[in-house]
Protein backbone atom coordinates (compact mmCIF):
# COMPACT_ATOMS: atom_id res chain seq x y z
CA UNK A 1 0.00 0.00 0.00
CA UNK A 2 2.87 2.36 0.80
CA UNK A 3 4.30 1.76 -2.65
CA UNK A 4 1.00 2.61 -4.33
CA UNK A 5 0.69 5.78 -2.28
CA UNK A 6 4.14 6.87 -3.42
CA UNK A 7 3.25 6.29 -7.05
CA UNK A 8 0.09 8.35 -6.65
CA UNK A 9 2.14 11.20 -5.18
CA UNK A 10 4.34 11.32 -8.26
CA UNK A 11 1.37 11.10 -10.60
CA UNK A 12 -0.15 14.11 -8.91
CA UNK A 13 2.69 16.17 -10.32
CA UNK A 14 1.59 15.47 -13.89
CA UNK A 15 0.22 18.44 -15.82
CA UNK A 16 -1.00 19.28 -19.32
CA UNK A 17 1.92 19.52 -21.76
CA UNK A 18 0.90 19.93 -25.35
CA UNK A 19 2.16 21.09 -28.69
CA UNK A 20 -0.51 22.30 -31.09
CA UNK A 21 0.01 22.10 -34.80
CA UNK A 22 -3.04 24.22 -35.32
CA UNK A 23 -5.83 24.72 -37.80
CA UNK A 24 -5.80 25.06 -41.54
CA UNK A 25 -8.21 27.69 -42.78
CA UNK A 26 -9.78 28.51 -46.11
CA UNK A 27 -11.61 31.55 -47.43
CA UNK A 28 -13.93 30.69 -50.29
CA UNK A 29 -14.18 33.35 -52.97
CA UNK A 30 -17.57 32.80 -54.51
CA UNK A 31 -17.43 32.19 -58.26
CA UNK A 32 -14.76 32.68 -60.88
CA UNK A 33 -15.23 34.03 -64.38
CA UNK A 34 -16.14 30.56 -65.65
CA UNK A 35 -18.69 29.91 -62.94
CA UNK A 36 -16.42 27.64 -60.89
CA UNK A 37 -15.94 28.12 -57.17
CA UNK A 38 -12.49 29.40 -56.22
CA UNK A 39 -10.67 27.90 -53.23
CA UNK A 40 -7.43 29.68 -52.28
CA UNK A 41 -4.69 27.55 -50.70
CA UNK A 42 -5.13 26.35 -47.14
CA UNK A 43 -3.01 28.18 -44.60
CA UNK A 44 -2.16 27.91 -40.93
CA UNK A 45 -4.51 30.02 -38.82
CA UNK A 46 -2.43 29.74 -35.65
CA UNK A 47 0.57 31.75 -36.76
CA UNK A 48 0.34 35.40 -35.81
CA UNK A 49 -2.88 35.07 -33.83
CA UNK A 50 -3.55 35.46 -30.11
CA UNK A 51 -3.54 32.42 -27.82
CA UNK A 52 -4.54 32.33 -24.15
CA UNK A 53 -4.87 29.71 -21.42
CA UNK A 54 -6.96 29.76 -18.26
CA UNK A 55 -3.96 28.50 -16.26
CA UNK A 56 -0.23 28.07 -16.88
CA UNK A 57 2.45 26.30 -14.89
CA UNK A 58 4.93 28.51 -13.06
CA UNK A 59 2.35 31.25 -12.51
CA UNK A 60 -0.14 31.79 -9.69
CA UNK A 61 -3.69 33.05 -10.30
CA UNK A 62 -2.44 36.64 -10.41
CA UNK A 63 0.33 35.81 -12.88
CA UNK A 64 3.19 36.03 -10.39
CA UNK A 65 6.03 33.49 -10.75
CA UNK A 66 5.87 30.31 -8.67
CA UNK A 67 7.87 27.10 -8.97
CA UNK A 68 5.89 24.01 -10.00
CA UNK A 69 7.23 20.47 -9.94
CA UNK A 70 5.86 18.13 -12.61
CA UNK A 71 6.65 14.56 -13.64
CA UNK A 72 6.26 12.64 -16.88
CA UNK A 73 4.47 9.32 -17.19
CA UNK A 74 7.44 8.08 -19.19
CA UNK A 75 9.75 7.08 -16.35
CA UNK A 76 13.06 5.32 -15.91
CA UNK A 77 16.58 6.60 -15.26
CA UNK A 78 17.71 9.44 -17.47
CA UNK A 79 21.13 10.72 -18.36
CA UNK A 80 22.16 13.93 -16.69
CA UNK A 81 21.20 15.23 -13.27
CA UNK A 82 20.02 12.30 -11.06
CA UNK A 83 17.95 14.76 -9.03
CA UNK A 84 15.51 14.94 -11.94
CA UNK A 85 14.38 11.36 -11.33
CA UNK A 86 11.88 10.83 -8.51
CA UNK A 87 10.72 7.27 -7.74
CA UNK A 88 11.73 6.23 -11.25
CA UNK A 89 9.96 9.08 -13.04
CA UNK A 90 11.57 12.00 -14.85
CA UNK A 91 10.62 15.29 -13.19
CA UNK A 92 11.39 18.95 -13.76
CA UNK A 93 10.26 22.38 -12.64
CA UNK A 94 8.29 25.13 -14.35
CA UNK A 95 8.63 28.80 -13.42
CA UNK A 96 7.49 31.94 -15.19
CA UNK A 97 10.00 34.57 -16.30
CA UNK A 98 12.82 32.02 -16.53
CA UNK A 99 14.20 29.45 -18.96
CA UNK A 100 11.77 27.02 -17.31
CA UNK A 101 8.72 29.03 -18.38
CA UNK A 102 6.02 27.50 -20.62
CA UNK A 103 3.61 30.33 -21.55
CA UNK A 104 0.76 29.82 -24.01
CA UNK A 105 2.60 31.84 -26.67
CA UNK A 106 5.11 28.99 -26.93
CA UNK A 107 2.35 26.92 -28.49
CA UNK A 108 2.23 28.84 -31.75
CA UNK A 109 5.73 30.25 -32.17
CA UNK A 110 6.81 27.58 -34.66
CA UNK A 111 9.46 26.12 -32.35
CA UNK A 112 9.69 22.96 -30.26
CA UNK A 113 8.72 24.92 -27.14
CA UNK A 114 5.35 24.23 -25.52
CA UNK A 115 2.64 25.58 -23.26
CA UNK A 116 2.07 23.74 -20.01
CA UNK A 117 -0.69 23.80 -17.42
CA UNK A 118 -0.20 23.72 -13.62
CA UNK A 119 0.34 20.26 -12.09
CA UNK A 120 -2.33 18.53 -10.02
CA UNK A 121 -0.08 18.73 -7.00
CA UNK A 122 -0.99 22.41 -6.84
CA UNK A 123 -4.75 21.88 -7.03
CA UNK A 124 -7.16 19.35 -8.54
CA UNK A 125 -9.06 22.15 -10.24
CA UNK A 126 -6.31 22.23 -12.88
CA UNK A 127 -7.75 19.03 -14.22
CA UNK A 128 -9.95 21.39 -16.26
CA UNK A 129 -8.05 23.95 -18.32
CA UNK A 130 -8.97 25.83 -21.49
CA UNK A 131 -6.71 26.92 -24.34
CA UNK A 132 -8.21 29.47 -26.74
CA UNK A 133 -7.00 30.70 -30.11
CA UNK A 134 -8.39 34.06 -31.27
CA UNK A 135 -8.33 34.17 -35.07
CA UNK A 136 -9.15 37.88 -35.34
CA UNK A 137 -11.81 37.43 -38.03
CA UNK A 138 -14.25 34.84 -39.36
CA UNK A 139 -12.67 31.87 -41.16
CA UNK A 140 -13.74 28.50 -42.51
CA UNK A 141 -11.61 25.98 -40.60
CA UNK A 142 -10.80 22.80 -42.52
CA UNK A 143 -9.09 20.80 -39.77
CA UNK A 144 -7.25 21.05 -36.48
CA UNK A 145 -4.04 19.14 -35.78
CA UNK A 146 -2.82 18.86 -32.19
CA UNK A 147 0.49 17.32 -31.17
CA UNK A 148 1.22 16.48 -27.56
CA UNK A 149 4.71 16.70 -26.10
CA UNK A 150 5.82 14.71 -23.07
CA UNK A 151 2.34 13.72 -21.93
CA UNK A 152 -0.40 11.41 -23.21
CA UNK A 153 -3.39 12.75 -25.10
CA UNK A 154 -6.23 13.79 -22.76
CA UNK A 155 -8.88 11.31 -21.70
CA UNK A 156 -11.87 13.66 -21.95
CA UNK A 157 -12.19 16.99 -23.73
CA UNK A 158 -14.16 19.10 -26.21
CA UNK A 159 -13.08 21.02 -29.31
CA UNK A 160 -15.24 24.13 -29.51
CA UNK A 161 -15.76 27.12 -31.79
CA UNK A 162 -17.13 30.62 -31.53
CA UNK A 163 -18.43 32.79 -34.35
CA UNK A 164 -18.97 35.91 -32.22
CA UNK A 165 -15.41 36.51 -31.00
CA UNK A 166 -15.71 34.42 -27.86
CA UNK A 167 -19.11 35.49 -26.57
CA UNK A 168 -20.60 32.01 -27.06
CA UNK A 169 -19.10 28.60 -27.88
CA UNK A 170 -20.49 25.50 -29.57
CA UNK A 171 -18.99 21.98 -29.79
CA UNK A 172 -17.22 20.89 -32.94
CA UNK A 173 -16.24 17.45 -31.65
CA UNK A 174 -16.17 15.48 -28.38
CA UNK A 175 -13.39 13.14 -27.23
CA UNK A 176 -13.60 10.36 -24.64
CA UNK A 177 -11.93 7.03 -23.89
CA UNK A 178 -15.11 4.94 -24.15
CA UNK A 179 -18.57 4.99 -25.70
CA UNK A 180 -19.99 4.98 -22.19
CA UNK A 181 -18.13 8.19 -21.34
CA UNK A 182 -19.36 9.74 -24.59
CA UNK A 183 -22.96 9.01 -23.67
CA UNK A 184 -22.66 9.98 -20.00
CA UNK A 185 -20.79 13.23 -20.63
CA UNK A 186 -22.10 14.38 -24.00
CA UNK A 187 -25.41 12.56 -24.58
CA UNK A 188 -26.57 9.64 -26.73
CA UNK A 189 -26.67 11.74 -29.90
CA UNK A 190 -22.89 12.15 -29.74
CA UNK A 191 -22.33 8.46 -30.59
CA UNK A 192 -24.71 8.34 -33.55
CA UNK A 193 -23.54 8.40 -37.17
CA UNK A 194 -23.09 11.72 -38.92
CA UNK A 195 -26.38 12.45 -40.67
CA UNK A 196 -26.31 16.23 -40.90
CA UNK A 197 -23.43 18.50 -41.84
CA UNK A 198 -23.45 20.12 -38.39
CA UNK A 199 -23.59 16.98 -36.22
CA UNK A 200 -21.08 17.07 -33.34
CA UNK A 201 -19.86 13.52 -32.70
CA UNK A 202 -17.82 11.86 -29.97
CA UNK A 203 -14.75 9.81 -30.91
CA UNK A 204 -12.77 7.36 -28.76
CA UNK A 205 -9.90 7.00 -31.24
CA UNK A 206 -7.64 9.62 -29.69
CA UNK A 207 -8.11 9.01 -25.95
CA UNK A 208 -5.94 5.92 -25.50
CA UNK A 209 -3.15 6.06 -22.92
CA UNK A 210 -0.55 5.26 -25.59
CA UNK A 211 1.53 6.81 -26.90
CA UNK A 212 2.71 8.25 -23.58
CA UNK A 213 4.25 11.21 -25.40
CA UNK A 214 4.33 12.82 -28.85
CA UNK A 215 0.80 11.69 -29.69
CA UNK A 216 -1.28 13.51 -32.29
CA UNK A 217 -4.95 14.32 -32.80
CA UNK A 218 -6.24 15.19 -36.26
CA UNK A 219 -9.76 16.59 -36.51
CA UNK A 220 -11.26 17.01 -39.97
CA UNK A 221 -14.28 19.30 -39.89
CA UNK A 222 -15.28 18.64 -43.51
CA UNK A 223 -14.38 15.09 -44.58
CA UNK A 224 -17.00 12.43 -43.93
CA UNK A 225 -19.90 14.86 -43.88
CA UNK A 226 -22.76 14.88 -46.44
CA UNK A 227 -21.73 18.19 -48.00
CA UNK A 228 -17.99 17.48 -48.14
CA UNK A 229 -17.91 16.87 -51.89
CA UNK A 230 -19.73 20.11 -52.66
CA UNK A 231 -18.63 22.52 -49.96
CA UNK A 232 -19.54 25.71 -51.84
CA UNK A 233 -23.16 24.56 -52.20
CA UNK A 234 -23.50 23.21 -48.65
CA UNK A 235 -24.62 26.15 -46.49
CA UNK A 236 -24.98 24.07 -43.31
CA UNK A 237 -21.44 22.69 -43.61
CA UNK A 238 -20.07 26.12 -44.46
CA UNK A 239 -21.66 27.52 -41.31
CA UNK A 240 -20.41 24.55 -39.27
CA UNK A 241 -16.79 25.27 -40.22
CA UNK A 242 -16.95 29.00 -39.45
CA UNK A 243 -15.01 30.30 -36.45
CA UNK A 244 -13.54 33.47 -35.01
CA UNK A 245 -12.21 31.59 -31.97
CA UNK A 246 -11.16 27.98 -31.34
CA UNK A 247 -11.21 26.58 -27.81
CA UNK A 248 -9.80 23.33 -26.43
CA UNK A 249 -11.75 22.58 -23.25
CA UNK A 250 -9.79 19.88 -21.42
CA UNK A 251 -11.78 17.98 -18.80
CA UNK A 252 -9.79 14.93 -17.69
CA UNK A 253 -6.28 13.62 -18.14
CA UNK A 254 -4.96 10.21 -19.08
CA UNK A 255 -2.75 8.42 -16.53
CA UNK A 256 -1.50 4.87 -16.14
CA UNK A 257 -3.51 4.66 -12.92
CA UNK A 258 -6.43 6.65 -14.21
CA UNK A 259 -9.03 4.23 -12.85
CA UNK A 260 -7.52 4.49 -9.35
CA UNK A 261 -6.86 8.20 -9.51
CA UNK A 262 -10.45 8.84 -10.49
CA UNK A 263 -11.75 7.18 -7.33
CA UNK A 264 -9.26 8.69 -4.90
CA UNK A 265 -8.70 12.13 -6.38
CA UNK A 266 -11.60 12.81 -8.69
CA UNK A 267 -10.18 13.73 -12.08
CA UNK A 268 -6.43 14.00 -12.77
CA UNK A 269 -4.88 16.43 -15.27
CA UNK A 270 -2.28 16.36 -18.06
CA UNK A 271 -0.47 19.08 -20.08
CA UNK A 272 -0.60 20.35 -23.63
CA UNK A 273 1.79 21.89 -26.00
CA UNK A 274 1.17 23.47 -29.40
CA UNK A 275 3.39 24.24 -32.42
CA UNK A 276 2.27 25.58 -35.76
CA UNK A 277 3.62 24.17 -39.02
CA UNK A 278 2.99 26.21 -42.15
CA UNK A 279 1.03 24.32 -44.79
CA UNK A 280 0.51 25.90 -48.19
CA UNK A 281 -0.89 23.07 -50.29
CA UNK A 282 -4.27 23.56 -51.97
CA UNK A 283 -6.62 20.63 -51.38
N, C-alpha and C positions, 0 to 999 in steps of 0.2 A: 504493500500500500504506500509505503514511504517513497518507493521508486516512482510510482504513478504520480504521486503528488509533485515530485520534482519535475517530471516531464510536463505536467500541466503548467507549472510555474514558468518554464521556458516558453511554452506555446503562447502564454499570455503576452509575451513580448512581440508577437507577430503583428505586423501592420500591413496596410494596403501599399503595395509597391507596383506600379504599373507604368508601362510605356505605351502611349497611344500613337498608332500610325493612323491618323484621323480619317476624316470623311472626304470622299471625292464628290464634287458638286458639278452640276451642269446648269446652264441657262439656255433654255430653248428660245429660238429666235423667230418663231412664227413660220412664215412660208417664204421660200426663195422665189426667184423670178420664174422658175419652171413649175411652181406649185408644190415643190417638195419641202418637207420640214427640215430646217437647218439645226444641227446639233454641234455646237462648238466643242472642242476637246474638253475632257474631264480635267479637273484640276483639284489640288489639295486645298480644302477650305480651312484647315487648321493654321497654316502658316500666316503669320501676320495678324491673327485675330486675338481676342482677349480670352484668357482662360482663368477660372477661379475655382477654388475648392472650399468646402465648408469647414475643413480642418486640415492642418498640415503638421507633420512631425517637426519637432524642434521649436515649435511656437506654442505659447499658451493662448487662451481665448482672446486676449487683447493684442496678440501679435508679438509679444515680448519673447526673446530667446529663452528656451529651456533645453535641457539635455534629455533626450529620450533614448532608451536602450531598446533595440529590436533584434529579433533572431529569425533566421531563415529556417524553413522546414527541411531544406537540404542540409543535412548535418555532416558529421565526420571531421576528422582532423584537417586542418588547412595549413598551407605553408605560410610562413610569416609569424606574426606576433601570436604566441600561444594564448594570450589573454583574450583573444577574440573568439575563443571556443569555450562555451559554457555547457557542461553536461553533454558534450558531443555535438552541439549545434553551433554553427557559425553566427556570431553576434557582432553588432556594431552600434555606433551611436549616431544620432541625428540632432543637429543643432542649427538654428537659424543664424544667418550672418556669419557663417564660417564655411570652410571647405566640406563640411558635413551637412550642409543645408540641402533640402530637396523641395524647393518651392514649386508651385503649379506651373510656373513659366518654363520650367525644365522640360515639361511634357511636350512642348511644341517648338522647341528651339532647333530641331534637326540634329541634335547630338545624341549620344548614348546616355545622357543624364536623365533623371526621372523625377516625378513627383511622388511623394510618399505621405501617407496619412499617419496620425498618431497611433502608437501601439496600444493594445488592449490593457497592458499593464498600467496605463495612465487612467483609463476609464472605459467601461464596457460600452458606453454610448458611442464610441468611435467605431463600433461595428457597422454603423450606418453613416456613410459619408457621401456627399455629392460632388461631382466634378462637372463643371458647366463650361461650354464653349460658346462664346458670343460671336456670331458670324458678322454682325454689323448691318446686314440687309437680308432680304428674303432670297433663299436659294432652293433649288431642287437638289436634294441629297441622294446620290445613287447608292452609296454604301459606306459603312463605317468599319474600319479595321483597327483593332485594339491589340497591342502586344504587351504582355506582362513581362516583368523583369525577374527578380529573384523571389517571386511568390507564385502560388497557383492561381488559376483563374477563379473568380468568386463563385460561391455556391448559389447565391440568390441575388438577382439584381434586375433593374429595368432600364432600358434605353428609351429616353423620352425626347420629345421635341416641343418647341414653342414656335408659334407663328406671330406672336405679338410682343416680341422682345423680352420674353421672360415673365410676362404677367400670368400666363397660364401654361400648363404643360399637359401633353397627352402621350400615352405609351406608343412607341413604335414596335417594340418587341420585349417579351419577358424571357427570363433565363432562370432555370431551376435544375436541381440535380435529379429530380424524379417527376413523373407524371402526377403523382400524389401532391407534391409540393406545388406544382403548377395549378392544380385545381383548388387546393386549399388557400393559396396566396392570391391567385389571379382569376379564379372562377373557371367553370367548366368550359366556357366558350373559348378559353385560351388554348385548349388542347384539340380543338376541332380543326378540320382541314380549311385551308384558305379558300373561301368562296367569293368574297368581295375584295376589291382592290385595297380597301382600308382596314382589313382584318388585322388585329394585333395578336400574334400567336406566341405560345410559350415553347421554347426549345430546351431539351436536356443535353444536347450534343456538346455544349461548351462548359459544362459545370462539373466535369470529372476532376478528381484530385490530381491526376497526372495530365500533362507534365507538371512537375513541382516548380519549374521556372521556365521562362521564355515561351510560355504558351500564347496562342493567338486566338482571337475571335473575329470572324468575318461576318458582317451582317449586310446582306443585300436587301435593299428596300424596294427593288423593282422586280428582279428575277423571280419566277415562280408564281407571279400574280396574273390574274386574267388579262389585264391590260398591258402586260410587259412587251408584247410584240408590236403594239401600236400606241406607244406612250403619248404621242402628240394628240391623239384622238381619245384619250382616256382621262377625262376630267377628274374622276375620283382618285385615280392613281397619282395624277399630277398634284392634286391637293395633299395627298397622303405623304408625298416626298418633300413638301415644302417645309422650310424651317428657317427661323432667324437665330435660334438657340438650340444647342444639343446638350442634353443632360444625362449623365450616367449616375443613376441612383442606386448605390451599392447597399445591400441589405444584410448580407451574411457571408462570412468568409468560408473558405475551404481549408480544413486542417486534417491531418492524419488521424486525429482523435476527435473528429467533428461530432460523432454521435455521443461521446462522453462529455465533451465541452458544452454541447447544447443543453444537457441535463444539469450540469453543475454551474454553468456560468451564463446561461441564456445563449446569446449568439456571439461567436467570436468574430474577429475582423481580419482582413488581409490588407495588402497595399497595392497601389497601381502606379503605373508609369507610362508615359505617352511620348512617342516621337513621331514626327511627321516626315514622311518620304514624299518627294514631289513625283507626281505621276502625270504625264502629259499625253498619254495615248488616247485616241478617240475610239470609243466603243460603239 
